[in-house]
Amino acid sequence: MKNEDSLQPSAESTPHPREGRRLTPPLWVWLVVALAAAVIGVVRWADVFHDHAIANIVTLIAGFAALMAMLVWFFLLSGYSGQVRSVLFAGGLSALAVLSIVLRIEGVSGEMIPRFALRFSRKPDELLRRPPTGLAAGDRQAAVDLTTTSDHDFPQFLGPDRNLTVDSVRLDRDWTGRPPRQLWRQGIGAGWSAFSVVGRYAVTMEQRGELELVTCYEVETGRLCWTHSTKTRFDTVLAGVGPRATPTIDEGMVYALGATGRLLCLDGATGESLWETDLRQQFHVTPEDEEREIPYGRAASPLIVGDLVVVPAGGPGADRWVSLAAFDKRAGELVWQGGNHQIAYCSPALATLAAVEQILIVNQDYASGHDPRTGEVLWEYAWPGKSATNASASQPLPVPPDRVFLSKGYGHGASLVQLVPGGDGTLAAKTLWHDARVMRTKFTNAAVRDGYVYGLSDGILECVDLSTGCRQWKSGRYGHGQILLVDDLLLVLAETGELLLVEATPESPNQVLGQIQALEGKTWNNMALSGPLLLVRNAEEAACYRLPLALAADAAKQADR
């Protein structure tokens, strides 16, 4: 008979826990995990922050806290042998080291989800050919014509009236029988600029390597006609690479503002510089101040008002900020400066409200209206924000005769403001309604039709009653893409590059009439529509589609609605 002691494992072969320590996590670890799970549940499903990106960040922090609790217990307090803990620690550390060496964060989505790339790979814009400055080869005798205009032109940011609306065409509602036709699709330099179109030509801004470019293309062919280059590069993980403002075309000239503050006036025929100025030098803004105050780069598209070109200026220079600055559009001389608030990422817009012509702008912490002749502040309205964190990027939307619609992401929502004339020629801004739950636009803008406002609210298409702020419907997740109101239809360019045709009606939510995959990759850029030709782009490719127009009978029916 065998000795009973021989049936028991020896001490050397048994991984005994360290004296008095457990091999399973104690209660406090499970409490941390449960608390993290509860926090994630609340922020994901209760929408307490009214912002998906913030919810994702909180989810990451809570998950990291739960993981750290497990790791602290395992490596410092558990009963597992030193050999086991050492092997796992060395293996985990080695894996992290390899990943950090092999991968880099290439960028993030609109909801702060990172995208990775091989660390030593070149970025897409660095792989593109860098075209010579001036007219492209073969075009020396064929200068571009940006002076001949038409009713179909899309000459500036967000369209002819800078309100995200096109009324000059009626689109066919049937993309199944008559789908959009791709005319061309090709690589383009990095950046979040859109196209501006006059006649047969379109201009945009892009980054190729160390060069920030203003480029002119033939709309129907995609042929590059001319380029203008500035040796500068804007590149951050959160904001991405390249310029973000859209050029403005006026009287054959092109006005463009680079991400680092270079304001250009170019001859639209050749791309040659007529004048240029560095806003940082003009207003004594140091590169350190610029990086701290507006870390996502200058994004304002120049506004033409008569003989002036108007842009946000920034600061603090000489111990003050300058909200707006106006330059003589032909000579480039500074004419006036107005306002004393730090700039955000919005573009100035011209409107007549309360019988007063004014320039609207959203700054870091205020929206305001300015006298176009002098820059004098006519009214201000508190619109909290910080350009380095919860930035303001959505346009102020004039609603005649006397109202302004404001919207913003980061959980801030929307407001309708009424301008009331004062006795001294100024205006007072009065809140009609504010709701943090609606129109949480972030990188996008809203459009108004027949008393209703449409927009991407934290990535979801939404319709809101403009007079009351009440939501009519909210449906369809498109990410932080862009929209364009074309008569009674919405073109929606999703963050994934998908293009959709949607009914702009308050009655039925998100009626999708057609869709195509217009682009690949993260798409934050606005669209441009010139007649039936739709220009779309992102940070890696651009394309032109011929959209089907409504037949005469169908157009008449739409007009009668």
Order of alpha helices (4+ residues) and beta strands (2+ residues): alpha-alpha-alpha-beta-beta-beta-beta-beta-beta-beta-beta-beta-beta-beta-beta-beta-beta-beta-alpha-alpha-beta-beta-beta-beta-beta-beta-beta-beta-beta-beta-beta-beta-beta-beta-beta-beta-beta-beta-beta-beta-beta-beta-beta-alpha
